[in-house]
Amino acid sequence: MPGVVGAGGDAGAQGRWTIHSDFERGFIRAELVRWDALLDAGSIAACRSRGTLRLEGKDYPVQDGDVINFRFNV
């Protein structure tokens, strides 16, 4: 991926750390829905209308089957 390069030209783990730290710093909240509710509704917008889309903070323990849209600003 373009731009996934750490200090000194190191790729891989160093690049992932750079992205992770920027993401962690700019985290706002996570919009999430269970995969089966998304499949049933057909879209994120429909989940929002049905009330199955919810907002969680940074301490939310991600569960198997969660579909997550992270909101962040760096």
C-alpha positions as CSV (number, residue, x, y, z in Angstrom):
1,M,0.0,0.0,0.0
2,P,1.3,3.5,-0.8
3,G,2.3,5.4,2.3
4,V,2.7,2.3,4.5
5,V,6.4,2.9,5.2
6,G,7.9,3.5,8.6
7,A,11.0,5.6,9.6
8,G,14.1,4.7,7.7
9,G,12.3,3.0,4.8
10,D,11.2,0.1,6.9
11,A,8.0,-1.5,5.6
12,G,5.8,-4.1,7.3
13,A,5.7,-4.0,11.0
14,Q,7.0,-0.4,11.3
15,G,4.5,0.8,8.7
16,R,1.7,-0.9,10.5
17,W,2.8,0.8,13.8
18,T,2.7,4.2,12.1
19,I,-0.8,3.7,10.9
20,H,-2.0,2.2,14.1
21,S,-0.7,5.0,16.3
22,D,-2.3,7.7,14.0
23,F,-5.5,5.7,14.0
24,E,-5.5,5.4,17.8
25,R,-4.7,9.1,18.3
26,G,-7.6,10.2,16.0
27,F,-10.2,7.6,17.0
28,I,-13.7,9.1,17.5
29,R,-16.0,6.2,17.8
30,A,-17.0,3.0,16.0
31,E,-20.3,2.3,14.2
32,L,-21.1,-1.4,14.3
33,V,-23.7,-3.9,13.5
34,R,-23.8,-7.7,13.6
35,W,-23.2,-9.3,10.2
36,D,-26.6,-11.1,10.2
37,A,-28.5,-7.9,10.9
38,L,-26.6,-6.3,8.0
39,L,-27.3,-9.2,5.7
40,D,-31.0,-9.0,6.7
41,A,-31.2,-5.2,6.2
42,G,-29.2,-5.1,3.0
43,S,-27.2,-1.9,3.8
44,I,-25.6,0.1,6.5
45,A,-28.3,2.9,5.9
46,A,-31.1,0.3,6.4
47,C,-29.5,-0.8,9.6
48,R,-29.3,2.8,10.8
49,S,-33.1,3.2,9.9
50,R,-33.9,0.0,11.8
51,G,-31.9,0.9,14.8
52,T,-29.5,-2.1,14.6
53,L,-26.5,0.1,14.0
54,R,-24.9,1.3,17.2
55,L,-22.1,3.5,18.3
56,E,-19.3,2.3,20.6
57,G,-16.3,3.9,22.2
58,K,-12.6,2.9,22.2
59,D,-13.1,0.4,25.1
60,Y,-15.6,-1.8,23.3
61,P,-14.5,-5.5,23.1
62,V,-14.9,-6.4,19.4
63,Q,-17.0,-9.6,19.0
64,D,-16.9,-12.2,16.3
65,G,-19.5,-11.2,13.7
66,D,-19.2,-7.4,14.2
67,V,-19.1,-5.3,11.1
68,I,-17.3,-2.1,12.1
69,N,-16.9,1.4,10.5
70,F,-14.3,3.3,12.5
71,R,-14.7,7.0,12.7
72,F,-11.5,8.8,13.1
73,N,-9.8,12.2,12.3
74,V,-6.1,12.7,12.2
